[in-house]
Amino acid sequence: MAEQRQGQLHLGAFLYFTGHHHAGWRHPSSGVEQMFDIGNYVRMAQTAERGKFDMIFFADLLHLIYPSHAAAGMFDPIALLSALSMATEKIGLTATMSTTYNEPYNAARKFATLDHISGGRAGWNIVTSQTDAEAFNFGREQHPEHGLRYEMAQEFVDVVTGLWDSWEDDALVMDRGAGLFADPDKLHALDGQGRWYRSRGPLNVPRPPQGYPVLIQAGSSGPGQAFAARVGEVIFTAQPHLAGAQSFYQGVKSQLARFGRTQDSLKIMPGISPIIGSTEEEARRRERELLELIRPEEAIGFLSGMLQTDLSGYPADGPLPDIPDPVIASNGMKSRVQLIMDLARNENLSMLELGRRLLGARGHLQFVGTPERLADLMAEWFRQYGCDGFNIMPPVLPGDLDDFVDHVVPILQRRGLFRESYEGATLRDHLGLARPGVGHFHPDRVQQ
């Protein structure tokens, strides 16, 4: 047997609506009434910082979903994190921004600003967006094709990192006597024009304290993995089983050398949605409570949307019918659609069970049990090279985040698997990532 891995894992707190469970907002313990109250987010960010998490993370959707029967609507995450930077001291502040519906200059400026005002705690989750609904909000008739979006995203990131490099680290002089504010020889315009983007620069914000805010990627399809191996420093991924997680881990890490990167330059953090109880029975009771809040028509409707097939005419308690390959047909989250098909096949789930499972954790690893057993599972995945840490996805907020911090984190700390205090000040410090120098990012450094 291979020697088990040593060291400590990384933790992110994924704060999503009133929790990751689709019907969690209906649970009596949810904070749905405070969903648009900044104080609610301040409290959760401070709770995660009390638990010594590496980062908090906010996803972003550029359209409104499920406005009638599920929690919907969200603050702009960059504005929200800017406010939270003033209420926290150490924890990383990370958010999604789409490359498909933004311009590189705006993205570079927003994240550079967040990195400055937070003292080097910013991270950017790079996504290409998912659906036509987002395209419609930006005056477009349809969402770009999956492979094309990743081609555009690579160029987008090249421009953004070039803009962050447009100020050298010591460009600011601020010599009152000489009347010199910045050294013009250390400010640089960008050269060249790509197929999709062009920005002259320099950026009107000095180079971020971290060099680059931490670059995060969440795509797990073939193009997504290649993109992450090239530019990603953290990957958020959905992996419901250890064997699949190990395969994904090895597959992505094996691509790093091609881009001149080391194994520890990329952290892989699967999502996990834990339903915790003081006993197994209590945890199972909570799971049943939450599942029963998902109406059958919601479960089947969600599954129909993900698979782009109307399933309403089939028995809800029957198996998923034979349908045209939805992975090929999908122009959205191809890896998530493949995960759905694998779940249905491998676990022999009915359509209702499958739909409810997906709405419980959206295809991520779901745990039900005691804090001790959760710590056991996390330790196994980490030591068996299934991950470098986890993105914690509380089913119901804010209470499930409190429970994780109060009952699971101390166990991980006692076992030496997680920090007891922050040793650095920046997100790169927490993650053990090097600070890139000017010119670090070069798209032509691929080793043929």
C-alpha positions in Angstrom: 0.0 0.0 0.0 1.3 3.5 -0.9 2.4 5.6 2.0 -0.4 7.9 3.2 0.0 11.6 2.7 0.9 13.9 5.6 0.2 17.6 6.1 -2.9 19.8 6.6 -5.9 20.3 4.4 -7.4 23.6 3.1 -11.0 24.7 3.7 -13.3 27.1 1.9 -16.7 28.2 3.0 -19.1 28.4 0.0 -21.8 30.8 1.0 -24.8 30.4 -1.3 -28.2 31.9 -0.9 -29.6 30.6 2.4 -27.7 27.3 2.0 -26.9 24.8 -0.7 -30.0 22.6 -0.2 -32.6 23.7 -2.7 -35.4 23.8 -0.1 -33.2 24.7 2.8 -34.7 28.2 2.8 -38.0 26.7 4.0 -36.4 25.0 7.0 -37.2 26.8 10.3 -33.4 27.2 11.0 -32.7 29.1 7.8 -31.9 32.8 7.8 -34.0 33.5 4.7 -35.4 36.7 6.2 -31.8 38.1 6.4 -30.8 37.0 2.9 -30.4 40.6 1.7 -29.0 41.9 5.0 -25.3 42.7 5.0 -25.2 41.9 8.7 -26.0 38.3 7.9 -23.0 38.0 5.6 -20.7 39.8 8.1 -21.7 37.2 10.8 -21.1 34.3 8.4 -17.7 35.6 7.2 -16.6 36.2 10.8 -17.7 32.7 11.7 -15.6 31.2 8.9 -12.7 33.3 10.1 -13.2 32.1 13.6 -12.9 28.6 12.2 -9.6 29.6 10.5 -10.9 28.8 7.0 -8.6 29.7 4.1 -11.4 31.6 2.3 -15.0 32.3 1.9 -16.5 32.0 -1.6 -19.4 33.5 -3.4 -20.7 32.2 -6.7 -22.4 34.5 -9.2 -25.3 34.0 -11.5 -26.1 36.5 -14.2 -29.8 35.7 -14.4 -32.7 35.0 -12.0 -33.6 31.4 -11.3 -36.5 29.7 -9.4 -38.0 33.0 -8.2 -41.3 31.3 -7.1 -40.3 28.3 -5.1 -36.7 28.7 -4.1 -34.4 31.3 -2.7 -33.2 33.5 -5.6 -31.3 36.7 -6.3 -27.9 37.6 -5.0 -25.7 40.6 -4.3 -22.9 41.5 -6.7 -20.1 39.4 -5.1 -17.3 41.9 -5.6 -19.2 44.7 -3.9 -20.2 42.3 -1.1 -16.7 41.1 -0.5 -15.4 44.7 -0.5 -17.8 45.3 2.4 -16.7 42.1 4.2 -13.1 43.0 3.8 -13.7 45.7 6.4 -15.3 43.2 8.9 -12.6 40.6 8.7 -8.8 40.5 9.0 -7.3 37.2 7.7 -9.8 35.1 5.7 -9.5 35.0 1.9 -12.3 36.7 -0.1 -13.1 34.9 -3.3 -15.8 35.2 -5.9 -16.9 34.2 -9.4 -16.7 36.5 -12.4 -17.6 35.3 -15.9 -15.2 35.8 -18.7 -18.1 35.6 -21.2 -20.0 38.6 -20.0 -17.3 40.9 -18.8 -14.4 42.8 -20.2 -10.8 42.0 -19.1 -10.1 45.6 -18.0 -13.1 45.7 -15.7 -12.2 42.3 -14.2 -8.6 43.3 -13.7 -9.6 46.5 -12.0 -12.2 45.0 -9.7 -10.0 42.2 -8.4 -7.0 44.4 -8.1 -9.0 46.9 -6.0 -10.4 44.1 -3.8 -6.9 42.7 -3.3 -5.6 46.2 -2.2 -8.5 47.0 0.2 -8.3 43.6 1.8 -4.5 43.5 2.2 -4.0 40.7 -0.3 -6.9 38.4 0.3 -8.7 38.3 -3.1 -9.3 35.3 -5.3 -11.1 35.1 -8.7 -13.1 32.0 -9.7 -12.9 32.1 -13.5 -16.0 30.7 -15.2 -17.4 30.9 -18.7 -21.1 31.0 -17.6 -23.7 28.3 -18.3 -27.0 29.2 -20.1 -28.7 31.2 -22.7 -30.6 33.0 -19.9 -27.4 34.8 -19.1 -26.8 35.7 -22.8 -30.2 37.3 -23.0 -29.4 39.7 -20.2 -26.4 41.0 -22.2 -28.2 41.5 -25.5 -27.1 38.3 -27.1 -29.3 35.7 -28.8 -27.5 32.6 -27.4 -24.8 31.4 -25.2 -21.4 30.8 -27.0 -20.5 27.1 -27.6 -18.7 25.3 -24.8 -15.3 24.9 -26.4 -15.3 28.4 -27.8 -16.0 29.8 -24.4 -12.8 28.2 -23.0 -10.8 29.5 -26.0 -12.1 33.0 -25.2 -11.5 32.5 -21.5 -7.8 31.7 -22.0 -7.3 34.9 -23.9 -9.4 36.8 -21.3 -7.1 35.6 -18.5 -4.0 36.5 -20.6 -5.2 40.1 -20.9 -6.2 40.3 -17.2 -2.8 39.1 -15.9 -1.1 41.3 -18.4 -2.9 44.3 -16.9 -2.0 43.3 -13.4 1.7 43.1 -14.7 1.4 46.6 -16.3 2.7 48.1 -13.0 5.9 46.7 -11.7 6.0 46.1 -8.0 8.2 49.2 -7.3 6.6 51.5 -9.9 5.2 53.8 -7.2 7.9 56.4 -6.2 5.9 59.1 -4.4 8.9 61.4 -4.2 7.5 64.7 -3.0 10.8 66.5 -3.4 11.5 65.4 -6.9 7.8 65.7 -7.9 7.8 62.1 -9.2 4.7 60.0 -8.3 5.4 56.9 -10.4 8.4 55.7 -12.5 7.2 55.8 -16.1 9.8 53.2 -17.1 8.0 50.8 -14.7 4.5 51.3 -16.2 3.7 49.2 -19.3 1.1 49.2 -22.0 0.1 45.8 -23.4 1.4 44.8 -26.8 -0.5 42.8 -29.4 -4.2 42.1 -30.1 -5.9 38.8 -29.6 -8.8 37.3 -31.5 -11.4 38.2 -28.9 -9.9 40.9 -26.6 -7.7 44.0 -26.8 -6.8 46.3 -24.0 -4.1 49.0 -24.3 -3.4 49.5 -20.6 -1.8 50.2 -18.2 -4.4 49.4 -15.5 -5.4 52.4 -13.4 -4.8 50.4 -10.2 -1.2 49.5 -9.1 -0.2 45.9 -9.1 -2.1 43.8 -6.5 -0.4 43.0 -3.2 -0.5 39.3 -4.1 0.9 39.9 -7.5 -2.2 38.2 -8.9 -5.3 37.5 -6.8 -5.5 33.7 -6.5 -6.8 32.2 -9.7 -9.6 29.7 -9.2 -11.3 27.5 -11.7 -14.4 25.3 -11.5 -14.7 23.5 -14.8 -14.2 19.7 -14.7 -14.8 18.9 -18.4 -11.8 18.1 -20.6 -11.4 21.7 -21.7 -12.0 22.8 -18.1 -9.3 20.6 -16.8 -6.8 21.7 -19.4 -7.6 25.3 -18.7 -7.2 24.8 -14.9 -3.8 23.0 -15.4 -2.6 26.0 -17.4 -3.8 28.9 -15.2 -5.6 27.6 -12.1 -4.2 27.7 -8.6 -7.3 26.3 -7.0 -10.0 24.0 -8.5 -13.5 23.8 -7.1 -14.9 20.5 -8.4 -17.9 18.2 -7.8 -16.7 14.6 -7.0 -19.3 12.4 -5.2 -17.0 9.4 -4.7 -13.4 8.9 -3.6 -12.4 6.8 -6.6 -13.6 9.5 -9.1 -11.9 12.2 -7.0 -8.6 10.3 -7.0 -8.8 9.9 -10.8 -9.6 13.6 -11.3 -6.8 14.6 -8.9 -4.2 12.6 -10.7 -5.5 13.6 -14.1 -5.3 17.3 -13.5 -2.0 17.2 -11.5 -0.4 15.1 -14.3 -0.9 18.0 -16.7 1.0 20.6 -14.7 4.5 19.7 -15.8 3.5 20.4 -19.4 3.0 24.0 -18.3 6.2 24.2 -16.3 4.3 24.0 -13.0 4.9 22.1 -9.8 2.4 19.7 -8.0 1.9 22.1 -5.1 1.1 25.1 -7.3 -2.5 23.9 -7.7 -4.9 23.0 -4.9 -7.9 20.7 -5.7 -10.9 21.3 -3.4 -14.1 19.2 -4.0 -17.4 20.5 -2.6 -18.9 18.7 0.3 -22.4 19.4 1.7 -22.5 18.0 5.3 -25.7 17.3 7.2 -24.4 16.9 10.8 -26.1 15.5 13.9 -24.9 14.6 17.4 -25.9 11.1 16.5 -26.4 9.2 13.2 -30.2 9.1 13.9 -30.4 12.8 14.4 -28.4 13.5 11.1 -30.7 11.1 9.2 -33.8 12.8 10.6 -32.5 16.2 9.4 -31.8 14.7 6.0 -35.4 13.4 5.7 -36.8 16.8 6.8 -34.9 18.6 4.1 -35.6 16.0 1.3 -39.3 16.1 2.1 -39.3 19.9 1.5 -38.5 19.3 -2.1 -41.7 18.9 -4.1 -41.7 16.1 -6.7 -42.4 18.5 -9.5 -39.4 20.6 -8.6 -37.1 17.6 -8.6 -38.4 16.4 -12.0 -38.3 19.9 -13.4 -34.7 20.5 -12.3 -33.6 17.1 -13.8 -35.4 17.9 -17.0 -33.6 21.2 -17.3 -30.2 19.7 -16.6 -30.7 17.0 -19.1 -32.5 19.2 -21.6 -35.3 16.6 -21.9 -38.9 16.9 -20.7 -39.3 14.1 -18.1 -42.7 15.1 -16.8 -44.5 12.3 -18.7 -42.5 9.5 -17.1 -43.2 7.9 -13.6 -41.3 9.9 -11.0 -40.6 6.7 -9.0 -39.2 5.0 -12.2 -35.7 4.9 -13.6 -34.3 7.6 -15.9 -35.5 6.7 -19.4 -33.3 6.2 -22.4 -32.7 9.7 -23.8 -30.2 11.1 -26.4 -26.8 11.6 -24.9 -27.3 14.8 -22.8 -23.5 15.3 -22.4 -23.0 15.8 -26.1 -26.1 18.0 -26.3 -25.2 20.2 -23.3 -23.7 23.6 -23.9 -23.5 24.3 -20.2 -21.9 22.3 -17.4 -20.9 19.2 -19.4 -19.0 17.7 -16.4 -22.1 18.1 -14.2 -24.4 16.5 -16.7 -22.0 13.5 -17.0 -22.0 13.3 -13.2 -25.8 13.1 -13.2 -25.8 10.3 -15.7 -23.2 8.4 -13.7 -25.2 8.8 -10.4 -28.4 7.4 -12.1 -26.5 4.5 -13.5 -24.2 3.5 -10.6 -26.7 4.0 -7.8 -29.9 2.8 -9.6 -31.8 5.9 -8.5 -35.4 6.7 -9.5 -35.9 10.1 -11.2 -37.4 11.5 -8.0 -34.5 10.2 -5.9 -32.0 11.6 -8.5 -33.7 15.0 -8.7 -33.9 15.3 -5.0 -30.2 14.2 -4.6 -29.1 16.9 -7.1 -31.2 19.6 -5.4 -29.7 18.6 -2.1 -26.1 19.2 -3.1 -26.1 19.8 -6.9 -24.0 16.7 -7.6 -21.4 17.4 -4.9 -20.4 15.0 -2.2 -23.1 14.9 0.4 -22.4 13.6 3.9 -24.9 12.6 6.6 -23.6 11.7 10.1 -21.7 12.8 13.1 -18.8 15.3 13.3 -16.4 12.5 14.1 -17.4 10.5 11.0 -17.2 13.6 8.8 -13.7 14.2 10.1 -12.8 10.6 9.3 -14.1 11.0 5.7 -12.2 14.3 5.1 -9.0 12.7 6.5 -9.4 9.7 4.2 -10.0 11.8 1.0 -7.0 14.0 1.9 -4.6 11.2 2.8 -5.6 9.1 -0.1 -4.9 11.9 -2.6 -8.5 12.6 -3.5 -8.1 16.3 -2.7 -6.0 19.0 -1.1 -9.0 20.2 1.0 -12.7 20.9 0.7 -15.1 23.6 -0.2 -17.7 23.3 2.6 -21.2 23.8 1.3 -23.6 24.2 4.3 -27.1 22.9 3.4 -28.8 25.5 5.5 -27.3 28.8 6.5 -26.2 30.2 8.8 -26.6 27.3 11.3 -24.8 24.6 9.4 -21.7 26.7 9.1 -21.8 27.3 12.8 -22.1 23.6 13.5 -19.1 22.8 11.2 -16.9 25.4 12.8 -18.0 24.5 16.4 -18.0 20.7 16.1 -15.9 19.6 13.1 -13.0 22.0 12.9 -11.8 21.2 16.5 -11.7 17.5 15.6 -9.6 18.3 12.5 -7.3 20.5 14.6 -6.8 17.9 17.3 -5.8 15.4 14.6 -3.3 17.8 13.2 -5.2 18.0 9.9 -6.0 21.7 10.1 -4.5 24.9 11.3 -5.1 26.3 14.8 -4.1 29.9 13.8 -3.3 31.8 10.7 0.4 32.0 10.0 0.2 34.6 7.2 -1.8 37.5 6.1 -2.7 36.8 2.5 -4.8 34.2 0.8 -1.6 33.0 -0.9 -0.1 32.5 2.5 -3.0 30.4 3.7 -2.9 28.2 0.6 0.9 27.9 0.4 1.0 29.5 -3.1 4.0 31.5 -4.3 3.5 35.2 -5.1 4.0 35.5 -8.9 6.5 38.1 -10.1 5.8 40.5 -13.0 5.8 38.5 -16.2 5.1 35.2 -14.4 2.2 34.4 -16.7 3.3 33.6 -20.3 0.9 31.7 -22.6 3.8 30.5 -24.7 5.6 28.6 -21.9 3.9 25.3 -22.8 6.5 22.6 -23.2 5.8 20.7 -26.5 
